[in-house]
C-alpha cells in the first residue's frame, strides 16, 4: 500500500494540466484587475474610429445625391 502511495506522489503526468490551469487563473486575474482601464481605452479608440467612419460614409452619401 505504501509503495502505491509513493508511486502516486512521484507520478508527474498530471502536472502539466495543473500548470496550465494556474497560468489561465493568473491571466484571468490580470484581465479582471485591469478590465476598467482597458475598457476605457477601447471605448476611446473605437469611438474615434466609428465617428470617423460615420462622417466619411455620410459625406460620400451626400455627394452621391
PDBQT receptor file of N, H, CA, C and O in Angstrom, charges set to zero:
ATOM      1  N   UNK A   1       0.818  -1.195   0.000  1.00  0.00    +0.000 N 
ATOM      2  CA  UNK A   1       0.000   0.000   0.000  1.00  0.00    +0.000 C 
ATOM      3  C   UNK A   1       0.859   1.256   0.000  1.00  0.00    +0.000 C 
ATOM      4  O   UNK A   1       0.568   2.216  -0.713  1.00  0.00    +0.000 OA
ATOM      5  N   UNK A   2       1.913   1.245   0.797  1.00  0.00    +0.000 N 
ATOM      6  H   UNK A   2       2.150   0.464   1.376  1.00  0.00    +0.000 HD
ATOM      7  CA  UNK A   2       2.804   2.400   0.886  1.00  0.00    +0.000 C 
ATOM      8  C   UNK A   2       3.544   2.627  -0.428  1.00  0.00    +0.000 C 
ATOM      9  O   UNK A   2       3.766   3.771  -0.824  1.00  0.00    +0.000 OA
ATOM     10  N   UNK A   3       3.922   1.556  -1.101  1.00  0.00    +0.000 N 
ATOM     11  H   UNK A   3       3.742   0.626  -0.779  1.00  0.00    +0.000 HD
ATOM     12  CA  UNK A   3       4.632   1.704  -2.375  1.00  0.00    +0.000 C 
ATOM     13  C   UNK A   3       3.722   2.311  -3.439  1.00  0.00    +0.000 C 
ATOM     14  O   UNK A   3       4.184   3.098  -4.265  1.00  0.00    +0.000 OA
ATOM     15  N   UNK A   4       2.444   1.959  -3.434  1.00  0.00    +0.000 N 
ATOM     16  H   UNK A   4       2.068   1.319  -2.763  1.00  0.00    +0.000 HD
ATOM     17  CA  UNK A   4       1.488   2.560  -4.387  1.00  0.00    +0.000 C 
ATOM     18  C   UNK A   4       1.343   4.055  -4.132  1.00  0.00    +0.000 C 
ATOM     19  O   UNK A   4       1.272   4.852  -5.068  1.00  0.00    +0.000 OA
ATOM     20  N   UNK A   5       1.300   4.426  -2.851  1.00  0.00    +0.000 N 
ATOM     21  H   UNK A   5       1.358   3.778  -2.091  1.00  0.00    +0.000 HD
ATOM     22  CA  UNK A   5       1.181   5.840  -2.492  1.00  0.00    +0.000 C 
ATOM     23  C   UNK A   5       2.411   6.623  -2.933  1.00  0.00    +0.000 C 
ATOM     24  O   UNK A   5       2.284   7.741  -3.433  1.00  0.00    +0.000 OA
ATOM     25  N   UNK A   6       3.590   6.055  -2.756  1.00  0.00    +0.000 N 
ATOM     26  H   UNK A   6       3.693   5.146  -2.350  1.00  0.00    +0.000 HD
ATOM     27  CA  UNK A   6       4.817   6.711  -3.190  1.00  0.00    +0.000 C 
ATOM     28  C   UNK A   6       4.880   6.828  -4.703  1.00  0.00    +0.000 C 
ATOM     29  O   UNK A   6       5.351   7.838  -5.226  1.00  0.00    +0.000 OA
ATOM     30  N   UNK A   7       4.412   5.810  -5.412  1.00  0.00    +0.000 N 
ATOM     31  H   UNK A   7       4.029   4.990  -4.987  1.00  0.00    +0.000 HD
ATOM     32  CA  UNK A   7       4.345   5.878  -6.876  1.00  0.00    +0.000 C 
ATOM     33  C   UNK A   7       3.418   7.007  -7.314  1.00  0.00    +0.000 C 
ATOM     34  O   UNK A   7       3.709   7.721  -8.274  1.00  0.00    +0.000 OA
ATOM     35  N   UNK A   8       2.312   7.163  -6.614  1.00  0.00    +0.000 N 
ATOM     36  H   UNK A   8       2.076   6.583  -5.834  1.00  0.00    +0.000 HD
ATOM     37  CA  UNK A   8       1.361   8.227  -6.928  1.00  0.00    +0.000 C 
ATOM     38  C   UNK A   8       2.002   9.600  -6.736  1.00  0.00    +0.000 C 
ATOM     39  O   UNK A   8       1.809  10.494  -7.560  1.00  0.00    +0.000 OA
ATOM     40  N   UNK A   9       2.759   9.773  -5.661  1.00  0.00    +0.000 N 
ATOM     41  H   UNK A   9       2.916   9.046  -4.992  1.00  0.00    +0.000 HD
ATOM     42  CA  UNK A   9       3.421  11.050  -5.394  1.00  0.00    +0.000 C 
ATOM     43  C   UNK A   9       4.508  11.361  -6.404  1.00  0.00    +0.000 C 
ATOM     44  O   UNK A   9       4.738  12.527  -6.723  1.00  0.00    +0.000 OA
ATOM     45  N   UNK A  10       5.182  10.336  -6.915  1.00  0.00    +0.000 N 
ATOM     46  H   UNK A  10       4.995   9.388  -6.656  1.00  0.00    +0.000 HD
ATOM     47  CA  UNK A  10       6.266  10.543  -7.872  1.00  0.00    +0.000 C 
ATOM     48  C   UNK A  10       5.762  10.731  -9.301  1.00  0.00    +0.000 C 
ATOM     49  O   UNK A  10       6.501  11.201 -10.166  1.00  0.00    +0.000 OA
ATOM     50  N   UNK A  11       4.524  10.371  -9.545  1.00  0.00    +0.000 N 
ATOM     51  H   UNK A  11       3.924   9.989  -8.843  1.00  0.00    +0.000 HD
ATOM     52  CA  UNK A  11       3.955  10.484 -10.888  1.00  0.00    +0.000 C 
ATOM     53  C   UNK A  11       3.806  11.965 -11.249  1.00  0.00    +0.000 C 
ATOM     54  O   UNK A  11       3.135  12.712 -10.538  1.00  0.00    +0.000 OA
ATOM     55  N   UNK A  12       4.432  12.389 -12.357  1.00  0.00    +0.000 N 
ATOM     56  H   UNK A  12       4.977  11.782 -12.935  1.00  0.00    +0.000 HD
ATOM     57  CA  UNK A  12       4.396  13.789 -12.784  1.00  0.00    +0.000 C 
ATOM     58  C   UNK A  12       3.482  14.002 -13.987  1.00  0.00    +0.000 C 
ATOM     59  O   UNK A  12       3.530  15.064 -14.607  1.00  0.00    +0.000 OA
ATOM     60  N   UNK A  13       2.676  13.051 -14.320  1.00  0.00    +0.000 N 
ATOM     61  H   UNK A  13       2.637  12.188 -13.816  1.00  0.00    +0.000 HD
ATOM     62  CA  UNK A  13       1.861  13.115 -15.524  1.00  0.00    +0.000 C 
ATOM     63  C   UNK A  13       0.836  14.250 -15.475  1.00  0.00    +0.000 C 
ATOM     64  O   UNK A  13       0.620  14.916 -16.487  1.00  0.00    +0.000 OA
ATOM     65  N   UNK A  14       0.212  14.481 -14.346  1.00  0.00    +0.000 N 
ATOM     66  H   UNK A  14       0.388  13.940 -13.523  1.00  0.00    +0.000 HD
ATOM     67  CA  UNK A  14      -0.842  15.484 -14.258  1.00  0.00    +0.000 C 
ATOM     68  C   UNK A  14      -0.368  16.890 -13.988  1.00  0.00    +0.000 C 
ATOM     69  O   UNK A  14      -1.189  17.803 -13.894  1.00  0.00    +0.000 OA
ATOM     70  N   UNK A  15       0.911  17.095 -13.862  1.00  0.00    +0.000 N 
ATOM     71  H   UNK A  15       1.578  16.354 -13.939  1.00  0.00    +0.000 HD
ATOM     72  CA  UNK A  15       1.396  18.419 -13.521  1.00  0.00    +0.000 C 
ATOM     73  C   UNK A  15       1.228  19.421 -14.645  1.00  0.00    +0.000 C 
ATOM     74  O   UNK A  15       1.026  20.605 -14.376  1.00  0.00    +0.000 OA
ATOM     75  N   UNK A  16       1.302  18.998 -15.874  1.00  0.00    +0.000 N 
ATOM     76  H   UNK A  16       1.466  18.036 -16.092  1.00  0.00    +0.000 HD
ATOM     77  CA  UNK A  16       1.185  19.960 -16.962  1.00  0.00    +0.000 C 
ATOM     78  C   UNK A  16      -0.202  20.591 -16.988  1.00  0.00    +0.000 C 
ATOM     79  O   UNK A  16      -0.321  21.798 -17.200  1.00  0.00    +0.000 OA
ATOM     80  N   UNK A  17      -1.241  19.808 -16.780  1.00  0.00    +0.000 N 
ATOM     81  H   UNK A  17      -1.144  18.828 -16.607  1.00  0.00    +0.000 HD
ATOM     82  CA  UNK A  17      -2.578  20.386 -16.778  1.00  0.00    +0.000 C 
ATOM     83  C   UNK A  17      -2.755  21.331 -15.600  1.00  0.00    +0.000 C 
ATOM     84  O   UNK A  17      -3.415  22.362 -15.727  1.00  0.00    +0.000 OA
ATOM     85  N   UNK A  18      -2.175  20.992 -14.463  1.00  0.00    +0.000 N 
ATOM     86  H   UNK A  18      -1.639  20.155 -14.361  1.00  0.00    +0.000 HD
ATOM     87  CA  UNK A  18      -2.247  21.874 -13.307  1.00  0.00    +0.000 C 
ATOM     88  C   UNK A  18      -1.528  23.188 -13.587  1.00  0.00    +0.000 C 
ATOM     89  O   UNK A  18      -2.006  24.255 -13.201  1.00  0.00    +0.000 OA
ATOM     90  N   UNK A  19      -0.398  23.112 -14.248  1.00  0.00    +0.000 N 
ATOM     91  H   UNK A  19      -0.010  22.245 -14.562  1.00  0.00    +0.000 HD
ATOM     92  CA  UNK A  19       0.343  24.330 -14.585  1.00  0.00    +0.000 C 
ATOM     93  C   UNK A  19      -0.448  25.202 -15.545  1.00  0.00    +0.000 C 
ATOM     94  O   UNK A  19      -0.455  26.425 -15.403  1.00  0.00    +0.000 OA
ATOM     95  N   UNK A  20      -1.115  24.595 -16.520  1.00  0.00    +0.000 N 
ATOM     96  H   UNK A  20      -1.110  23.601 -16.635  1.00  0.00    +0.000 HD
ATOM     97  CA  UNK A  20      -1.937  25.369 -17.448  1.00  0.00    +0.000 C 
ATOM     98  C   UNK A  20      -3.111  26.023 -16.725  1.00  0.00    +0.000 C 
ATOM     99  O   UNK A  20      -3.457  27.167 -17.019  1.00  0.00    +0.000 OA
ATOM    100  N   UNK A  21      -3.718  25.322 -15.798  1.00  0.00    +0.000 N 
ATOM    101  H   UNK A  21      -3.437  24.392 -15.559  1.00  0.00    +0.000 HD
ATOM    102  CA  UNK A  21      -4.834  25.888 -15.036  1.00  0.00    +0.000 C 
ATOM    103  C   UNK A  21      -4.354  27.087 -14.224  1.00  0.00    +0.000 C 
ATOM    104  O   UNK A  21      -5.028  28.116 -14.178  1.00  0.00    +0.000 OA
ATOM    105  N   UNK A  22      -3.200  26.960 -13.587  1.00  0.00    +0.000 N 
ATOM    106  H   UNK A  22      -2.652  26.124 -13.624  1.00  0.00    +0.000 HD
ATOM    107  CA  UNK A  22      -2.652  28.085 -12.819  1.00  0.00    +0.000 C 
ATOM    108  C   UNK A  22      -2.321  29.268 -13.731  1.00  0.00    +0.000 C 
ATOM    109  O   UNK A  22      -2.559  30.419 -13.365  1.00  0.00    +0.000 OA
ATOM    110  N   UNK A  23      -1.779  28.992 -14.903  1.00  0.00    +0.000 N 
ATOM    111  H   UNK A  23      -1.585  28.057 -15.200  1.00  0.00    +0.000 HD
ATOM    112  CA  UNK A  23      -1.464  30.047 -15.848  1.00  0.00    +0.000 C 
ATOM    113  C   UNK A  23      -2.721  30.783 -16.301  1.00  0.00    +0.000 C 
ATOM    114  O   UNK A  23      -2.734  32.012 -16.368  1.00  0.00    +0.000 OA
ATOM    115  N   UNK A  24      -3.765  30.040 -16.610  1.00  0.00    +0.000 N 
ATOM    116  H   UNK A  24      -3.754  29.041 -16.557  1.00  0.00    +0.000 HD
ATOM    117  CA  UNK A  24      -5.033  30.649 -17.016  1.00  0.00    +0.000 C 
ATOM    118  C   UNK A  24      -5.616  31.474 -15.873  1.00  0.00    +0.000 C 
ATOM    119  O   UNK A  24      -6.166  32.551 -16.106  1.00  0.00    +0.000 OA
ATOM    120  N   UNK A  25      -5.502  30.984 -14.648  1.00  0.00    +0.000 N 
ATOM    121  H   UNK A  25      -5.056  30.109 -14.459  1.00  0.00    +0.000 HD
ATOM    122  CA  UNK A  25      -6.013  31.712 -13.491  1.00  0.00    +0.000 C 
ATOM    123  C   UNK A  25      -5.273  33.036 -13.309  1.00  0.00    +0.000 C 
ATOM    124  O   UNK A  25      -5.896  34.054 -13.006  1.00  0.00    +0.000 OA
ATOM    125  N   UNK A  26      -3.963  33.034 -13.488  1.00  0.00    +0.000 N 
ATOM    126  H   UNK A  26      -3.457  32.208 -13.734  1.00  0.00    +0.000 HD
ATOM    127  CA  UNK A  26      -3.183  34.268 -13.349  1.00  0.00    +0.000 C 
ATOM    128  C   UNK A  26      -3.561  35.266 -14.446  1.00  0.00    +0.000 C 
ATOM    129  O   UNK A  26      -3.718  36.457 -14.176  1.00  0.00    +0.000 OA
ATOM    130  N   UNK A  27      -3.705  34.788 -15.662  1.00  0.00    +0.000 N 
ATOM    131  H   UNK A  27      -3.578  33.821 -15.881  1.00  0.00    +0.000 HD
ATOM    132  CA  UNK A  27      -4.099  35.674 -16.764  1.00  0.00    +0.000 C 
ATOM    133  C   UNK A  27      -5.489  36.244 -16.505  1.00  0.00    +0.000 C 
ATOM    134  O   UNK A  27      -5.722  37.426 -16.758  1.00  0.00    +0.000 OA
ATOM    135  N   UNK A  28      -6.409  35.434 -16.010  1.00  0.00    +0.000 N 
ATOM    136  H   UNK A  28      -6.219  34.474 -15.805  1.00  0.00    +0.000 HD
ATOM    137  CA  UNK A  28      -7.753  35.913 -15.705  1.00  0.00    +0.000 C 
ATOM    138  C   UNK A  28      -7.724  36.980 -14.613  1.00  0.00    +0.000 C 
ATOM    139  O   UNK A  28      -8.446  37.974 -14.695  1.00  0.00    +0.000 OA
ATOM    140  N   UNK A  29      -6.903  36.779 -13.603  1.00  0.00    +0.000 N 
ATOM    141  H   UNK A  29      -6.317  35.971 -13.536  1.00  0.00    +0.000 HD
ATOM    142  CA  UNK A  29      -6.788  37.787 -12.546  1.00  0.00    +0.000 C 
ATOM    143  C   UNK A  29      -6.255  39.108 -13.088  1.00  0.00    +0.000 C 
ATOM    144  O   UNK A  29      -6.723  40.178 -12.700  1.00  0.00    +0.000 OA
ATOM    145  N   UNK A  30      -5.282  39.032 -13.977  1.00  0.00    +0.000 N 
ATOM    146  H   UNK A  30      -4.901  38.162 -14.292  1.00  0.00    +0.000 HD
ATOM    147  CA  UNK A  30      -4.730  40.256 -14.570  1.00  0.00    +0.000 C 
ATOM    148  C   UNK A  30      -5.788  40.958 -15.413  1.00  0.00    +0.000 C 
ATOM    149  O   UNK A  30      -5.923  42.180 -15.354  1.00  0.00    +0.000 OA
ATOM    150  N   UNK A  31      -6.534  40.190 -16.192  1.00  0.00    +0.000 N 
ATOM    151  H   UNK A  31      -6.425  39.197 -16.240  1.00  0.00    +0.000 HD
ATOM    152  CA  UNK A  31      -7.581  40.777 -17.031  1.00  0.00    +0.000 C 
ATOM    153  C   UNK A  31      -8.639  41.458 -16.169  1.00  0.00    +0.000 C 
ATOM    154  O   UNK A  31      -9.041  42.583 -16.462  1.00  0.00    +0.000 OA
ATOM    155  N   UNK A  32      -9.090  40.794 -15.117  1.00  0.00    +0.000 N 
ATOM    156  H   UNK A  32      -8.762  39.880 -14.879  1.00  0.00    +0.000 HD
ATOM    157  CA  UNK A  32     -10.101  41.389 -14.245  1.00  0.00    +0.000 C 
ATOM    158  C   UNK A  32      -9.566  42.610 -13.511  1.00  0.00    +0.000 C 
ATOM    159  O   UNK A  32     -10.316  43.552 -13.255  1.00  0.00    +0.000 OA
ATOM    160  N   UNK A  33      -8.285  42.609 -13.169  1.00  0.00    +0.000 N 
ATOM    161  H   UNK A  33      -7.676  41.843 -13.377  1.00  0.00    +0.000 HD
ATOM    162  CA  UNK A  33      -7.685  43.745 -12.455  1.00  0.00    +0.000 C 
ATOM    163  C   UNK A  33      -7.686  44.995 -13.327  1.00  0.00    +0.000 C 
ATOM    164  O   UNK A  33      -7.995  46.087 -12.849  1.00  0.00    +0.000 OA
ATOM    165  N   UNK A  34      -7.341  44.839 -14.607  1.00  0.00    +0.000 N 
ATOM    166  H   UNK A  34      -7.089  43.953 -14.996  1.00  0.00    +0.000 HD
ATOM    167  CA  UNK A  34      -7.212  45.984 -15.492  1.00  0.00    +0.000 C 
ATOM    168  C   UNK A  34      -8.400  46.119 -16.449  1.00  0.00    +0.000 C 
ATOM    169  O   UNK A  34      -8.295  46.793 -17.474  1.00  0.00    +0.000 OA
ATOM    170  N   UNK A  35      -9.513  45.491 -16.125  1.00  0.00    +0.000 N 
ATOM    171  H   UNK A  35      -9.599  44.944 -15.293  1.00  0.00    +0.000 HD
ATOM    172  CA  UNK A  35     -10.677  45.495 -17.006  1.00  0.00    +0.000 C 
ATOM    173  C   UNK A  35     -11.204  46.907 -17.250  1.00  0.00    +0.000 C 
ATOM    174  O   UNK A  35     -11.455  47.278 -18.397  1.00  0.00    +0.000 OA
ATOM    175  N   UNK A  36     -11.374  47.692 -16.203  1.00  0.00    +0.000 N 
ATOM    176  H   UNK A  36     -11.170  47.391 -15.271  1.00  0.00    +0.000 HD
ATOM    177  CA  UNK A  36     -11.949  49.025 -16.378  1.00  0.00    +0.000 C 
ATOM    178  C   UNK A  36     -11.013  49.940 -17.153  1.00  0.00    +0.000 C 
ATOM    179  O   UNK A  36     -11.468  50.729 -17.981  1.00  0.00    +0.000 OA
ATOM    180  N   UNK A  37      -9.724  49.846 -16.898  1.00  0.00    +0.000 N 
ATOM    181  H   UNK A  37      -9.355  49.205 -16.225  1.00  0.00    +0.000 HD
ATOM    182  CA  UNK A  37      -8.764  50.668 -17.630  1.00  0.00    +0.000 C 
ATOM    183  C   UNK A  37      -8.758  50.307 -19.110  1.00  0.00    +0.000 C 
ATOM    184  O   UNK A  37      -8.779  51.185 -19.973  1.00  0.00    +0.000 OA
ATOM    185  N   UNK A  38      -8.729  49.030 -19.389  1.00  0.00    +0.000 N 
ATOM    186  H   UNK A  38      -8.712  48.318 -18.687  1.00  0.00    +0.000 HD
ATOM    187  CA  UNK A  38      -8.733  48.582 -20.781  1.00  0.00    +0.000 C 
ATOM    188  C   UNK A  38     -10.043  48.949 -21.474  1.00  0.00    +0.000 C 
ATOM    189  O   UNK A  38     -10.050  49.315 -22.649  1.00  0.00    +0.000 OA
ATOM    190  N   UNK A  39     -11.146  48.848 -20.744  1.00  0.00    +0.000 N 
ATOM    191  H   UNK A  39     -11.141  48.550 -19.789  1.00  0.00    +0.000 HD
ATOM    192  CA  UNK A  39     -12.439  49.173 -21.342  1.00  0.00    +0.000 C 
ATOM    193  C   UNK A  39     -12.516  50.655 -21.705  1.00  0.00    +0.000 C 
ATOM    194  O   UNK A  39     -13.054  51.010 -22.754  1.00  0.00    +0.000 OA
ATOM    195  N   UNK A  40     -11.982  51.522 -20.840  1.00  0.00    +0.000 N 
ATOM    196  H   UNK A  40     -11.546  51.233 -19.988  1.00  0.00    +0.000 HD
ATOM    197  CA  UNK A  40     -11.972  52.957 -21.144  1.00  0.00    +0.000 C 
ATOM    198  C   UNK A  40     -11.129  53.249 -22.376  1.00  0.00    +0.000 C 
ATOM    199  O   UNK A  40     -11.528  54.026 -23.244  1.00  0.00    +0.000 OA
ATOM    200  N   UNK A  41      -9.957  52.617 -22.445  1.00  0.00    +0.000 N 
ATOM    201  H   UNK A  41      -9.633  51.986 -21.740  1.00  0.00    +0.000 HD
ATOM    202  CA  UNK A  41      -9.079  52.835 -23.601  1.00  0.00    +0.000 C 
ATOM    203  C   UNK A  41      -9.728  52.345 -24.896  1.00  0.00    +0.000 C 
ATOM    204  O   UNK A  41      -9.652  53.015 -25.925  1.00  0.00    +0.000 OA
ATOM    205  N   UNK A  42     -10.368  51.170 -24.839  1.00  0.00    +0.000 N 
ATOM    206  H   UNK A  42     -10.429  50.626 -24.003  1.00  0.00    +0.000 HD
ATOM    207  CA  UNK A  42     -11.053  50.641 -26.029  1.00  0.00    +0.000 C 
ATOM    208  C   UNK A  42     -12.210  51.539 -26.452  1.00  0.00    +0.000 C 
ATOM    209  O   UNK A  42     -12.433  51.754 -27.643  1.00  0.00    +0.000 OA
ATOM    210  N   UNK A  43     -12.945  52.063 -25.474  1.00  0.00    +0.000 N 
ATOM    211  H   UNK A  43     -12.764  51.889 -24.506  1.00  0.00    +0.000 HD
ATOM    212  CA  UNK A  43     -14.056  52.971 -25.798  1.00  0.00    +0.000 C 
ATOM    213  C   UNK A  43     -13.538  54.225 -26.493  1.00  0.00    +0.000 C 
ATOM    214  O   UNK A  43     -14.139  54.706 -27.454  1.00  0.00    +0.000 OA
ATOM    215  N   UNK A  44     -12.408  54.754 -25.995  1.00  0.00    +0.000 N 
ATOM    216  H   UNK A  44     -11.920  54.364 -25.215  1.00  0.00    +0.000 HD
ATOM    217  CA  UNK A  44     -11.826  55.938 -26.626  1.00  0.00    +0.000 C 
ATOM    218  C   UNK A  44     -11.388  55.639 -28.054  1.00  0.00    +0.000 C 
ATOM    219  O   UNK A  44     -11.643  56.428 -28.964  1.00  0.00    +0.000 OA
ATOM    220  N   UNK A  45     -10.728  54.502 -28.248  1.00  0.00    +0.000 N 
ATOM    221  H   UNK A  45     -10.521  53.862 -27.508  1.00  0.00    +0.000 HD
ATOM    222  CA  UNK A  45     -10.238  54.153 -29.583  1.00  0.00    +0.000 C 
ATOM    223  C   UNK A  45     -11.377  53.884 -30.549  1.00  0.00    +0.000 C 
ATOM    224  O   UNK A  45     -11.378  54.397 -31.668  1.00  0.00    +0.000 OA
ATOM    225  N   UNK A  46     -12.341  53.089 -30.127  1.00  0.00    +0.000 N 
ATOM    226  H   UNK A  46     -12.341  52.673 -29.218  1.00  0.00    +0.000 HD
ATOM    227  CA  UNK A  46     -13.409  52.703 -31.045  1.00  0.00    +0.000 C 
ATOM    228  C   UNK A  46     -14.349  53.847 -31.343  1.00  0.00    +0.000 C 
ATOM    229  O   UNK A  46     -14.873  53.931 -32.454  1.00  0.00    +0.000 OA
ATOM    230  N   UNK A  47     -14.582  54.736 -30.385  1.00  0.00    +0.000 N 
ATOM    231  H   UNK A  47     -14.157  54.668 -29.483  1.00  0.00    +0.000 HD
ATOM    232  CA  UNK A  47     -15.490  55.852 -30.671  1.00  0.00    +0.000 C 
ATOM    233  C   UNK A  47     -14.883  56.757 -31.735  1.00  0.00    +0.000 C 
ATOM    234  O   UNK A  47     -15.602  57.254 -32.602  1.00  0.00    +0.000 OA
ATOM    235  N   UNK A  48     -13.579  56.978 -31.684  1.00  0.00    +0.000 N 
ATOM    236  H   UNK A  48     -12.995  56.575 -30.980  1.00  0.00    +0.000 HD
ATOM    237  CA  UNK A  48     -12.923  57.785 -32.700  1.00  0.00    +0.000 C 
ATOM    238  C   UNK A  48     -12.973  57.134 -34.062  1.00  0.00    +0.000 C 
ATOM    239  O   UNK A  48     -13.185  57.814 -35.066  1.00  0.00    +0.000 OA
ATOM    240  N   UNK A  49     -12.783  55.841 -34.114  1.00  0.00    +0.000 N 
ATOM    241  H   UNK A  49     -12.610  55.288 -33.299  1.00  0.00    +0.000 HD
ATOM    242  CA  UNK A  49     -12.824  55.115 -35.380  1.00  0.00    +0.000 C 
ATOM    243  C   UNK A  49     -14.230  55.147 -35.966  1.00  0.00    +0.000 C 
ATOM    244  O   UNK A  49     -14.407  55.411 -37.155  1.00  0.00    +0.000 OA
ATOM    245  N   UNK A  50     -15.225  54.878 -35.133  1.00  0.00    +0.000 N 
ATOM    246  H   UNK A  50     -15.081  54.664 -34.166  1.00  0.00    +0.000 HD
ATOM    247  CA  UNK A  50     -16.597  54.857 -35.628  1.00  0.00    +0.000 C 
ATOM    248  C   UNK A  50     -17.085  56.254 -36.017  1.00  0.00    +0.000 C 
ATOM    249  O   UNK A  50     -17.837  56.401 -36.980  1.00  0.00    +0.000 OA
ATOM    250  N   UNK A  51     -16.663  57.275 -35.279  1.00  0.00    +0.000 N 
ATOM    251  H   UNK A  51     -16.052  57.156 -34.497  1.00  0.00    +0.000 HD
ATOM    252  CA  UNK A  51     -17.042  58.641 -35.640  1.00  0.00    +0.000 C 
ATOM    253  C   UNK A  51     -16.456  59.032 -36.985  1.00  0.00    +0.000 C 
ATOM    254  O   UNK A  51     -17.134  59.643 -37.811  1.00  0.00    +0.000 OA
ATOM    255  N   UNK A  52     -15.197  58.680 -37.204  1.00  0.00    +0.000 N 
ATOM    256  H   UNK A  52     -14.646  58.184 -36.533  1.00  0.00    +0.000 HD
ATOM    257  CA  UNK A  52     -14.543  58.990 -38.479  1.00  0.00    +0.000 C 
ATOM    258  C   UNK A  52     -15.214  58.237 -39.625  1.00  0.00    +0.000 C 
ATOM    259  O   UNK A  52     -15.494  58.819 -40.672  1.00  0.00    +0.000 OA
ATOM    260  N   UNK A  53     -15.472  56.949 -39.428  1.00  0.00    +0.000 N 
ATOM    261  H   UNK A  53     -15.245  56.476 -38.577  1.00  0.00    +0.000 HD
ATOM    262  CA  UNK A  53     -16.118  56.154 -40.473  1.00  0.00    +0.000 C 
ATOM    263  C   UNK A  53     -17.516  56.683 -40.764  1.00  0.00    +0.000 C 
ATOM    264  O   UNK A  53     -17.921  56.765 -41.923  1.00  0.00    +0.000 OA
ATOM    265  N   UNK A  54     -18.251  57.039 -39.721  1.00  0.00    +0.000 N 
ATOM    266  H   UNK A  54     -17.922  56.972 -38.780  1.00  0.00    +0.000 HD
ATOM    267  CA  UNK A  54     -19.607  57.548 -39.909  1.00  0.00    +0.000 C 
ATOM    268  C   UNK A  54     -19.598  58.853 -40.689  1.00  0.00    +0.000 C 
ATOM    269  O   UNK A  54     -20.425  59.040 -41.582  1.00  0.00    +0.000 OA
ATOM    270  N   UNK A  55     -18.684  59.756 -40.373  1.00  0.00    +0.000 N 
ATOM    271  H   UNK A  55     -18.012  59.604 -39.648  1.00  0.00    +0.000 HD
ATOM    272  CA  UNK A  55     -18.639  61.030 -41.098  1.00  0.00    +0.000 C 
ATOM    273  C   UNK A  55     -18.234  60.820 -42.555  1.00  0.00    +0.000 C 
ATOM    274  O   UNK A  55     -18.762  61.493 -43.441  1.00  0.00    +0.000 OA
ATOM    275  N   UNK A  56     -17.311  59.902 -42.817  1.00  0.00    +0.000 N 
ATOM    276  H   UNK A  56     -16.883  59.355 -42.098  1.00  0.00    +0.000 HD
ATOM    277  CA  UNK A  56     -16.907  59.647 -44.198  1.00  0.00    +0.000 C 
ATOM    278  C   UNK A  56     -18.041  59.036 -45.009  1.00  0.00    +0.000 C 
ATOM    279  O   UNK A  56     -18.257  59.405 -46.163  1.00  0.00    +0.000 OA
ATOM    280  N   UNK A  57     -18.760  58.105 -44.404  1.00  0.00    +0.000 N 
ATOM    281  H   UNK A  57     -18.585  57.805 -43.466  1.00  0.00    +0.000 HD
ATOM    282  CA  UNK A  57     -19.894  57.477 -45.094  1.00  0.00    +0.000 C 
ATOM    283  C   UNK A  57     -20.974  58.512 -45.365  1.00  0.00    +0.000 C 
ATOM    284  O   UNK A  57     -21.552  58.543 -46.451  1.00  0.00    +0.000 OA
ATOM    285  N   UNK A  58     -21.247  59.360 -44.379  1.00  0.00    +0.000 N 
ATOM    286  H   UNK A  58     -20.777  59.335 -43.497  1.00  0.00    +0.000 HD
ATOM    287  CA  UNK A  58     -22.260  60.396 -44.561  1.00  0.00    +0.000 C 
ATOM    288  C   UNK A  58     -21.864  61.344 -45.671  1.00  0.00    +0.000 C 
ATOM    289  O   UNK A  58     -22.698  61.714 -46.498  1.00  0.00    +0.000 OA
ATOM    290  N   UNK A  59     -20.593  61.748 -45.702  1.00  0.00    +0.000 N 
ATOM    291  H   UNK A  59     -19.915  61.448 -45.030  1.00  0.00    +0.000 HD
ATOM    292  CA  UNK A  59     -20.126  62.653 -46.769  1.00  0.00    +0.000 C 
ATOM    293  C   UNK A  59     -20.250  62.012 -48.142  1.00  0.00    +0.000 C 
ATOM    294  O   UNK A  59     -20.674  62.669 -49.093  1.00  0.00    +0.000 OA
ATOM    295  N   UNK A  60     -19.884  60.733 -48.261  1.00  0.00    +0.000 N 
ATOM    296  H   UNK A  60     -19.539  60.199 -47.489  1.00  0.00    +0.000 HD
ATOM    297  CA  UNK A  60     -19.989  60.048 -49.544  1.00  0.00    +0.000 C 
ATOM    298  C   UNK A  60     -21.439  59.924 -49.983  1.00  0.00    +0.000 C 
ATOM    299  O   UNK A  60     -21.753  60.110 -51.159  1.00  0.00    +0.000 OA
ATOM    300  N   UNK A  61     -22.327  59.610 -49.042  1.00  0.00    +0.000 N 
ATOM    301  H   UNK A  61     -22.072  59.459 -48.086  1.00  0.00    +0.000 HD
ATOM    302  CA  UNK A  61     -23.751  59.510 -49.398  1.00  0.00    +0.000 C 
ATOM    303  C   UNK A  61     -24.300  60.868 -49.824  1.00  0.00    +0.000 C 
ATOM    304  O   UNK A  61     -25.099  60.951 -50.757  1.00  0.00    +0.000 OA
ATOM    305  N   UNK A  62     -23.879  61.917 -49.156  1.00  0.00    +0.000 N 
ATOM    306  H   UNK A  62     -23.230  61.850 -48.399  1.00  0.00    +0.000 HD
ATOM    307  CA  UNK A  62     -24.342  63.256 -49.550  1.00  0.00    +0.000 C 
ATOM    308  C   UNK A  62     -23.795  63.648 -50.915  1.00  0.00    +0.000 C 
ATOM    309  O   UNK A  62     -24.471  64.349 -51.669  1.00  0.00    +0.000 OA
ATOM    310  N   UNK A  63     -22.576  63.207 -51.248  1.00  0.00    +0.000 N 
ATOM    311  H   UNK A  63     -22.027  62.638 -50.636  1.00  0.00    +0.000 HD
ATOM    312  CA  UNK A  63     -22.006  63.520 -52.553  1.00  0.00    +0.000 C 
ATOM    313  C   UNK A  63     -22.710  62.755 -53.672  1.00  0.00    +0.000 C 
ATOM    314  O   UNK A  63     -22.708  63.207 -54.817  1.00  0.00    +0.000 OA
ATOM    315  N   UNK A  64     -23.301  61.624 -53.368  1.00  0.00    +0.000 N 
ATOM    316  H   UNK A  64     -23.302  61.257 -52.438  1.00  0.00    +0.000 HD
ATOM    317  CA  UNK A  64     -23.992  60.831 -54.381  1.00  0.00    +0.000 C 
ATOM    318  C   UNK A  64     -25.332  61.450 -54.779  1.00  0.00    +0.000 C 
ATOM    319  O   UNK A  64     -25.836  61.202 -55.874  1.00  0.00    +0.000 OA
ATOM    320  N   UNK A  65     -25.885  62.232 -53.911  1.00  0.00    +0.000 N 
ATOM    321  H   UNK A  65     -25.475  62.433 -53.021  1.00  0.00    +0.000 HD
ATOM    322  CA  UNK A  65     -27.221  62.802 -54.195  1.00  0.00    +0.000 C 
ATOM    323  C   UNK A  65     -27.163  63.924 -55.150  1.00  0.00    +0.000 C 
ATOM    324  O   UNK A  65     -28.196  64.503 -55.486  1.00  0.00    +0.000 OA
TER     325      UNK A  65
